[in-house]
Amino acid sequence: MVRSGPAALFGRLSTLLRNIAPGTNRNDQVMALIAACISEGVVTKREIIAVTGLLGFKRYHVTQHLDYGVGHDRASGLWRRNRDGSYSLFA
C-alpha cells in the first residue's frame, strides 16, 4: 500500500535527500528535490518553496534554482513553467 498525504510526501522527499550521494553539493540537492516535488504534484512556486524549506533550503536558493531549471525543451531545461505559473517535467 502506498502512503499518501503531506506526511508521506515529506517522508519520500526526506529519503531522497538522505540517499543522494554523500558529498553532493547543495545546488545539486535542491535541483533533485525540485524535480521530485514536481513529479509528486507539488507544482507551484509557493508549494515548492514551502516543501523544500521544510527540508532546510532557503527561499532564495530554491527560487534561484527553480528559475535556472526552466527551459522550452529537454535540451534547454529540466522543467517548464506553464501558462498558469505551475511547473511540469518534460516527458
N, C-alpha and C positions, 0 to 999 in steps of 0.2 A: 504494500500500500504506500502511495506517495503522499507525503505530508504537504499540506498547502497552508497558505496564510502567511502573514508577516514574519512570524517566528521561524517558520520553515525556510522562507526565503533568506532571512538573516543567517540561519544555520548553514545553508548551502553556500552563500557568499563568504561566510567566515571560513568554511572548509576550503573553498577555492583559494582564499588569501593565504591560509596556512600551508597549502600544498604547492604554491608557486615556489619554484626552485629557490633554495636558500641563497641569499646574496642578490636576488633580483632587486633592481632599484625601484624606488617609489613611483617613478614615472611609468615604468612598465606594469607595475602592480595596478595602478589606477586605470590604465588603459584596459587591462584584462577585466577589472571589476566593472567598468563602464559597459564593455561588450556583454558581460554576463548579465548585468542589470537589464539591458535592452532585450536580451534573449529571454529573460524571465518576465517580460511585460512591464518593467519599470521604464517608461519611455519618455517622460517629460524631464526637462532640465531640473525642475524643482524636486521631483521624486528622486532622480539620480543623485543630486547633491545631498539630499536628506539621507538616503541609504548609505552612500559612501562616507558621509560624515559620521554615521554610527560606527563605521569601521575604522575611524581615525584619520580620515583625509580631510584637509581644509577645503572650504568652498572655492577659493580662488584656484587652487591646484586642480580640482576636478573640472571647474569651468574652463580653464585653460586647455586641458587635455580633451574635454568634450568638443570644444570648438576645433582643436587641431585635428581630430579624427574624422571630421566631416568631409565628404567628397561626393562626387557625382557618380562614381562607379568604383569597383574594387581597386582599380589601378590608382585612383586618386584619394581614397579614403577608406576608413574602416567601417563607417556607418554614414547614413544620410539623415539630413534634417528635412522632415516632411513639411508640406504647406501649412499644416496645423500646428507646427512647432514641436511635434513629437519626433522621436528618433527611431530609426529601424536599421537593422543589419542588412547587408547585401546578401541576396540568396546565393 
